[in-house]
Amino acid sequence: MKIPDLASPWMLLLLIPAFIAAWIFLRKKQPSVIFPDLSAITNGRKRFPSYKQLIPFLLLCLALILIILSLARPQEGTEEIRQRSNGVDIIIALDISGSMSSIDIPSGIRHEPQLLQALNSGKVAPRLNVAKQEISKFIQARPSDRIGLIVFAQQPYLACPPTLDHARLLEDLKSFRPGDIGNQTGIAGPVASGIRRLKDSDSKRKIIVLFTDGANNVEAKITPRQAAKMAKEFGIIIYTVGIGSERAIYIEQTPFGTQFEPAPNDFDEPLLKEIASITGGKYYRAKDISSMKAAMDSIDKLEKTTFEQQILINWKEFAFPLITAALGALLLAFLLENTIFLKAP
């Protein structure tokens, strides 16, 4: 059984004078009429209180002890620790162009039956599914960071502004499919959109994590390099993740059944490296599920932050029951002294 905590344990010091007073009362010679012929029997000893005096006295002692314990405020409860980030805002910029439906085949899979088995078991999945899976884990591992989502193809689309409502964010992340907003890839757009969302933030760390499997093929007012330099000016760090491998396919349904067609691996690795380098970030290559996981784990470790802890305590107080019991003991002592223990004149 767990012993309750005491909010004011120093109040227990009042027990010391209470015990001293009780001891003095017990040692004190009780008033009585002493007859000469009883002196030989009592032999001068102090008379101990009778049970009619002792029982009300013990009830009064019990009431006093209960009152002192209530002043010490015994309580029991649970602590809920809420962690507030010391300042990290993150934008996830996710490519959802049509090529993100491609599947990257791990080197251990060499035959079509192996591929079908891996697809059915979930060991192999389309690029967007793999990215969503690891991004979801990343979000869930950072409950105190404000995280937003920008999806992009030809143009960027703000799916969710930076928020602590990660349940909503995860639902938004699940809802997108490859090709929902086009099949081209514009790199500068999502970076510029992320900058607009982060530049006025008061967070000490501002981060964009950009995922893409395609080369920049959209003309925009600024180039991806110019967008990266702008991010640097606002103190925003960009991590880039190039998705794709040399062994990539996409699934095509034909009148003759399911066909596996080779998928191009055309993302611009030098550009992604340069964008990350300009802002002080890092580039990652995600060839399959395991390398995507490694990339997200690395970013998570690089961006660990300190936290302020707010401890919310839901206490159950025991002072009121103790006061109630003390009043009950006092009432019982009063009733006994004035009824069955009443002294006759």
C-alpha positions as CSV (number, residue, x, y, z in Angstrom):
1,M,0.0,0.0,0.0
2,K,1.4,3.4,-1.0
3,I,1.9,5.9,1.9
4,P,0.4,9.2,1.0
5,D,2.7,12.2,0.5
6,L,2.5,15.1,2.9
7,A,2.2,18.7,1.6
8,S,3.2,20.2,4.9
9,P,5.3,17.6,6.8
10,W,6.7,20.1,9.3
11,M,3.2,20.3,10.9
12,L,3.9,16.8,12.3
13,L,6.3,18.6,14.8
14,L,3.1,19.6,16.7
15,L,2.9,16.0,17.7
16,I,5.8,16.5,20.1
17,P,4.1,19.0,22.4
18,A,0.9,17.0,22.1
19,F,2.6,13.8,23.4
20,I,4.3,15.8,26.2
21,A,0.9,17.2,27.3
22,A,-0.6,13.7,27.3
23,W,2.3,12.3,29.3
24,I,2.0,15.1,31.9
25,F,-1.8,14.4,32.2
26,L,-1.2,10.7,32.8
27,R,1.6,11.3,35.3
28,K,-0.4,14.0,37.2
29,K,-1.9,12.9,40.5
30,Q,-5.7,12.7,40.0
31,P,-7.8,14.7,42.5
32,S,-9.5,12.5,45.1
33,V,-10.4,12.3,48.7
34,I,-7.7,10.4,50.6
35,F,-8.8,8.6,53.8
36,P,-6.2,7.9,56.4
37,D,-7.0,4.2,56.5
38,L,-6.2,3.9,52.8
39,S,-2.7,5.2,52.9
40,A,-1.2,1.9,53.7
41,I,-2.9,0.4,50.7
42,T,-2.0,3.1,48.2
43,N,1.5,3.4,49.8
44,G,1.7,6.9,48.6
45,R,1.5,5.9,44.9
46,K,-0.1,8.3,42.3
47,R,-3.5,7.2,41.4
48,F,-3.8,6.2,37.6
49,P,-6.9,7.7,35.9
50,S,-10.0,5.5,35.9
51,Y,-11.4,4.1,32.7
52,K,-14.2,6.7,32.8
53,Q,-11.5,9.4,32.6
54,L,-9.1,7.5,30.3
55,I,-11.5,6.6,27.5
56,P,-12.6,10.3,26.8
57,F,-9.0,11.3,27.3
58,L,-7.8,8.8,24.6
59,L,-10.6,10.0,22.3
60,L,-9.4,13.6,22.8
61,C,-5.8,12.5,22.0
62,L,-7.0,10.7,18.9
63,A,-8.8,13.8,17.8
64,L,-5.7,16.0,18.4
65,I,-3.5,13.6,16.4
66,L,-6.0,13.5,13.5
67,I,-6.2,17.3,13.4
68,I,-2.4,17.5,13.3
69,L,-2.2,15.0,10.5
70,S,-4.8,16.9,8.6
71,L,-2.7,20.1,9.0
72,A,0.2,18.1,7.4
73,R,-2.1,17.6,4.4
74,P,-1.7,13.9,3.4
75,Q,-2.4,13.6,-0.3
76,E,-2.2,11.1,-3.1
77,G,-2.2,11.7,-6.8
78,T,-0.6,11.2,-10.2
79,E,1.9,13.5,-11.9
80,E,1.4,14.4,-15.5
81,I,4.6,15.9,-17.1
82,R,3.9,18.1,-20.1
83,Q,7.0,19.0,-22.1
84,R,7.2,22.2,-24.0
85,S,9.9,22.6,-26.6
86,N,12.5,25.1,-26.1
87,G,11.9,26.4,-29.6
88,V,11.6,24.1,-32.7
89,D,9.2,24.7,-35.6
90,I,9.3,22.1,-38.4
91,I,7.8,22.1,-41.9
92,I,7.6,18.8,-43.7
93,A,7.7,19.4,-47.5
94,L,6.6,16.2,-49.2
95,D,6.6,15.5,-52.9
96,I,3.3,13.9,-54.0
97,S,3.9,14.0,-57.8
98,G,2.8,10.9,-59.7
99,S,6.3,9.4,-59.6
100,M,6.0,8.9,-55.9
101,S,3.8,5.8,-56.7
102,S,7.0,4.1,-57.8
103,I,8.4,1.2,-55.8
104,D,12.1,0.9,-54.9
105,I,13.2,-2.7,-54.7
106,P,15.7,-3.7,-52.1
107,S,18.8,-5.5,-53.3
108,G,17.8,-8.8,-51.6
109,I,14.8,-9.2,-54.0
110,R,15.8,-10.7,-57.3
111,H,12.7,-12.4,-58.7
112,E,9.1,-11.5,-59.4
113,P,7.6,-14.0,-56.9
114,Q,9.9,-12.5,-54.2
115,L,8.7,-9.0,-55.1
116,L,5.0,-10.1,-55.0
117,Q,5.5,-11.6,-51.6
118,A,7.3,-8.5,-50.3
119,L,4.5,-6.3,-51.6
120,N,1.8,-8.4,-49.9
121,S,3.7,-8.5,-46.6
122,G,4.4,-4.7,-46.6
123,K,8.2,-5.1,-46.7
124,V,8.1,-3.2,-50.0
125,A,5.7,-0.3,-50.6
126,P,5.3,2.7,-53.0
127,R,7.7,5.6,-52.2
128,L,4.9,7.9,-50.9
129,N,3.7,5.2,-48.5
130,V,7.2,4.6,-47.2
131,A,7.7,8.4,-46.7
132,K,4.4,8.7,-44.9
133,Q,5.2,5.8,-42.6
134,E,8.6,7.3,-41.5
135,I,7.3,10.9,-41.3
136,S,4.5,9.7,-39.0
137,K,7.0,8.1,-36.7
138,F,9.0,11.2,-36.7
139,I,6.0,13.3,-35.8
140,Q,4.9,11.0,-33.0
141,A,8.4,11.1,-31.6
142,R,8.3,14.9,-31.2
143,P,5.1,15.7,-29.4
144,S,6.3,19.1,-28.2
145,D,7.4,20.5,-31.5
146,R,5.1,22.5,-33.8
147,I,5.1,20.7,-37.1
148,G,3.4,21.7,-40.4
149,L,2.9,19.9,-43.7
150,I,3.4,21.2,-47.2
151,V,2.7,18.9,-50.1
152,F,3.9,19.8,-53.6
153,A,4.1,18.7,-57.2
154,Q,4.0,21.5,-59.8
155,Q,2.8,23.9,-57.1
156,P,3.0,23.8,-53.2
157,Y,-0.1,23.3,-51.1
158,L,-0.2,24.0,-47.4
159,A,-1.9,21.0,-45.9
160,C,-1.4,21.9,-42.3
161,P,0.3,25.0,-40.7
162,P,2.8,24.4,-37.9
163,T,0.8,23.0,-35.0
164,L,0.9,21.0,-31.8
165,D,-2.3,19.2,-32.9
166,H,-0.4,16.2,-34.3
167,A,-3.5,14.1,-34.5
168,R,-4.9,16.5,-37.1
169,L,-1.5,16.6,-38.8
170,L,-1.3,12.8,-39.1
171,E,-4.8,12.7,-40.6
172,D,-3.9,15.3,-43.2
173,L,-0.7,13.3,-44.0
174,K,-2.7,10.1,-44.7
175,S,-5.1,11.8,-47.1
176,F,-2.8,12.5,-50.0
177,R,-2.1,10.2,-53.0
178,P,0.5,10.4,-55.7
179,G,-0.6,12.7,-58.5
180,D,-3.3,14.5,-56.5
181,I,-2.0,17.9,-57.5
182,G,0.0,17.1,-60.6
183,N,2.9,15.2,-61.9
184,Q,5.7,17.8,-62.2
185,T,8.2,18.7,-59.5
186,G,8.9,22.2,-58.4
187,I,11.5,22.5,-55.6
188,A,11.6,26.2,-55.1
189,G,7.9,26.5,-54.4
190,P,7.7,24.4,-51.2
191,V,10.9,25.9,-49.8
192,A,9.5,29.5,-50.4
193,S,6.2,28.4,-48.8
194,G,7.9,26.9,-45.8
195,I,10.0,30.1,-45.4
196,R,6.7,32.2,-45.3
197,R,5.4,30.0,-42.5
198,L,8.6,30.0,-40.4
199,K,10.2,33.4,-40.9
200,D,8.2,35.1,-38.3
201,S,8.3,32.3,-35.8
202,D,9.9,33.0,-32.4
203,S,11.3,29.5,-32.2
204,K,15.1,29.2,-31.7
205,R,15.2,26.4,-34.3
206,K,13.3,26.6,-37.6
207,I,13.6,23.6,-39.9
208,I,12.3,22.4,-43.3
209,V,12.6,18.7,-44.2
210,L,12.2,18.3,-48.0
211,F,11.4,14.9,-49.6
212,T,11.4,14.5,-53.3
213,D,12.1,11.8,-56.0
214,G,12.2,14.2,-58.9
215,A,14.4,16.9,-60.5
216,N,13.2,20.5,-60.5
217,N,11.3,20.9,-63.8
218,V,9.0,23.9,-63.0
219,E,9.8,27.4,-63.9
220,A,9.3,29.8,-60.9
221,K,10.0,33.3,-59.9
222,I,13.0,32.2,-57.9
223,T,15.3,29.2,-58.3
224,P,15.7,26.5,-55.6
225,R,19.2,27.9,-54.8
226,Q,17.8,31.4,-54.3
227,A,15.1,29.9,-52.1
228,A,17.8,28.1,-50.0
229,K,19.8,31.4,-49.6
230,M,16.6,33.1,-48.5
231,A,16.0,30.4,-45.9
232,K,19.5,30.9,-44.6
233,E,18.8,34.7,-44.2
234,F,15.9,33.8,-41.9
235,G,17.9,31.2,-39.9
236,I,16.0,28.3,-41.4
237,I,17.8,25.0,-41.8
238,I,16.8,22.7,-44.7
239,Y,17.3,18.9,-44.6
240,T,16.8,17.3,-48.0
241,V,15.9,13.6,-48.7
242,G,16.3,12.2,-52.2
243,I,14.0,9.3,-52.7
244,G,14.7,6.6,-55.3
245,S,17.1,3.8,-56.3
246,E,18.4,2.3,-59.5
247,R,16.1,-0.7,-59.0
248,A,12.7,1.1,-59.2
249,I,9.5,0.0,-60.8
250,Y,5.9,1.2,-61.1
251,I,2.9,-1.1,-61.4
252,E,0.7,-0.8,-64.4
253,Q,-2.6,-2.6,-64.8
254,T,-3.1,-3.8,-68.4
255,P,-5.6,-6.1,-70.1
256,F,-3.0,-8.8,-69.7
257,G,-2.7,-8.4,-66.0
258,T,-0.4,-6.5,-63.7
259,Q,2.9,-5.4,-65.3
260,F,6.0,-4.1,-63.6
261,E,7.6,-1.4,-65.6
262,P,11.0,0.2,-64.9
263,A,10.7,3.7,-63.2
264,P,13.2,6.4,-63.9
265,N,15.5,7.6,-61.1
266,D,15.9,11.2,-62.0
267,F,16.0,13.3,-58.8
268,D,18.7,16.0,-58.8
269,E,21.1,14.8,-56.1
270,P,23.7,17.7,-56.5
271,L,20.9,20.3,-56.2
272,L,19.5,18.6,-53.0
273,K,23.0,18.5,-51.5
274,E,23.6,22.2,-52.3
275,I,20.3,23.3,-50.9
276,A,21.1,21.5,-47.6
277,S,24.7,22.8,-47.6
278,I,23.7,26.5,-48.1
279,T,21.4,26.4,-45.0
280,G,23.7,24.3,-42.8
281,G,21.5,21.2,-43.1
282,K,22.3,17.8,-44.4
283,Y,21.3,15.6,-47.4
284,Y,20.1,12.0,-47.2
285,R,19.6,9.4,-49.8
286,A,16.6,7.1,-49.2
287,K,16.8,4.1,-51.5
288,D,14.3,1.9,-49.6
289,I,12.4,1.6,-46.4
290,S,15.5,0.9,-44.2
291,S,17.5,3.9,-45.6
292,M,14.4,6.2,-45.2
293,K,14.1,5.1,-41.6
294,A,17.9,5.8,-41.1
295,A,17.5,9.3,-42.6
296,M,14.6,10.2,-40.3
297,D,16.3,8.8,-37.2
298,S,19.4,10.9,-38.0
299,I,17.4,14.1,-38.4
300,D,15.5,13.4,-35.2
301,K,18.8,13.0,-33.3
302,L,20.3,16.1,-34.9
303,E,17.4,18.2,-33.8
304,K,17.0,17.1,-30.2
305,T,16.1,20.0,-28.0
306,T,15.9,20.8,-24.3
307,F,12.5,21.0,-22.6
308,E,10.9,23.0,-19.9
309,Q,8.8,20.6,-17.8
310,Q,5.5,21.6,-16.4
311,I,4.3,19.2,-13.8
312,L,0.6,19.0,-13.3
313,I,-0.5,17.1,-10.2
314,N,-4.0,15.7,-9.7
315,W,-4.0,15.2,-5.9
316,K,-6.6,13.5,-3.7
317,E,-6.6,15.3,-0.3
318,F,-7.1,13.3,2.9
319,A,-7.4,16.3,5.2
320,F,-11.2,16.5,5.1
321,P,-11.8,12.8,6.1
322,L,-9.2,13.3,8.9
323,I,-11.0,16.4,10.2
324,T,-14.3,14.5,10.0
325,A,-12.9,11.6,12.0
326,A,-11.4,14.1,14.6
327,L,-14.8,15.8,15.0
328,G,-16.4,12.3,15.5
329,A,-13.9,11.5,18.2
330,L,-14.5,14.8,20.0
331,L,-18.3,14.3,19.8
332,L,-18.0,10.7,21.2
333,A,-15.8,11.9,24.1
334,F,-18.4,14.6,24.9
335,L,-21.3,12.2,24.8
336,L,-19.5,9.6,27.0
337,E,-18.5,12.2,29.6
338,N,-22.1,13.5,29.7
339,T,-23.9,10.2,29.7
340,I,-22.6,6.9,30.9
341,F,-19.4,8.3,32.3
342,L,-21.1,11.3,34.0
343,K,-19.8,11.8,37.5
344,A,-22.4,11.9,40.3
345,P,-22.0,14.9,42.6
